[in-house]
């Protein structure tokens, strides 16, 4: 059994690295994106201020109602609801928002190291026409800015893994079924379980190699810092990759139409790419959009990697992401294995 | 002698088509058994049921007097009519990959030698000619040192030279004592390679015997072939079996002199006429009423 898995694993790996165009694309594509976005966002084109809001906005402290309302009416300012004060402070510390405000208790926090936070504070203070009256109580938060490119990087890695997993496995298995390769293998002693295991192992290996190269390359280029443990990072990447490969196996389980597989894989990958916070945060999005995003493995992968890399989170801190990815992996793999057929139904 | 394979009353229906309709035959060890029939006769369906790829609606298949078990895949070598191979592998890597899938293993040097693959061993399996690919597919079918080898139309699409090359290889494999099941629609191939033949059409076996016995049974008389622009004149002139194959009229007759005299009297142009003894194709025409290459 192990010899059979090993030889199919080797055969798949040879296909992966000998297909120069596919191999190159897997590595070069994320570099292009990172370099492109770093050029774009280094030009400081983002001019609006982002204010995190905690507490109930319907229960604004009476004494600061006028000041707060004036602040809210100011132009070029986006108000984003925060889950709680801690997560708001974390975002403020990373310069993801410029000010954190709690209108219910009349408190706000600014980042001492952020010029934009200073200006946002000035705009807030300008809304108080009667300085003699009670105003907001000011607090400060320490922290280092997480540039957009550093925030984007885990998302790009996750997205690259998603495309490699979905298309590298889903499309390849369907193509092999269509061309009769699976039919040929089906009359050998190779069991479906052995075949699927070899495919998963091979793609995991490929993901590990390409992700490591991209990670190392981008770290050298941009001095990205991983604030968490590399072991945690490898684990969350492995779980994320495994869950997305398993998802691809469902698409690849029966179809022999490359057109169908391509369509189904695009149908999966595009919403994941748009809603899994690869490019932008869903903080301001509607609740149902956020709920849908929670169903995607890429969301949990991106979120987990960001928490580790940007916030230095431990495995315990990202336990919900780990659990979600594990459950998804088991469900997808079980469904893919049960549905799998060597060839299209008679 | 116990047959290596016995097939009894095999039936398989696809929507609207009875692909296999009560097929039965048995194969003695060490022979080459041919399933002969035109495209759509049910040969490949029968073979795929034996291989375990398709499930029959009914019927029994016994391998060495027992139902096919887990060892069947280990002991049978298969070459499909059309199949692609795992990509980006050399010929040698392809052979090694398939060989590793089996517990039983043939000697790689023997396979390479018998299938004449030495010169292309390091070539990408996608960059070899049609004849070389068929030889590679045959070699893959041998990687498990099989007792029974199933070859589904192995020479379809090959040029005459490549076809004869493959026949020589199959003859060599047969001489090593292995049993071969061969499907083909080439008469010459069946006559050269097969010890026993089952003629199939519309999902049924019409007759089965050795090529010699089939010719003795159905191949009496002579076959006259005439290329004619006025076939009606010929058809009306004779009272025996007449078949039109493309632009040629074929007449099967037991009274050669009488038939030629009738044709001459009818004013048929006999300048392109050829007369030959019957072959398997004539047997097939006689049994089914239509040409094998239809």
Interface residues (C-beta under 8 A of the other chain):
Chain A: X3 X4 X6 X7 X8 X10 X11 X14 X15 X18 X19 X176 X179 X180 X181 X183 X184 X185 X186 X187 X188 X189 X190 X343 X346
Chain B: X14 X51 X52 X53 X54 X55 X70 X73 X74 X76 X78 X80 X82 X83 X84 X85 X86 X87 X88 X89 X93 X96 X97 X98 X100 X101 X102 X103 X140 X144
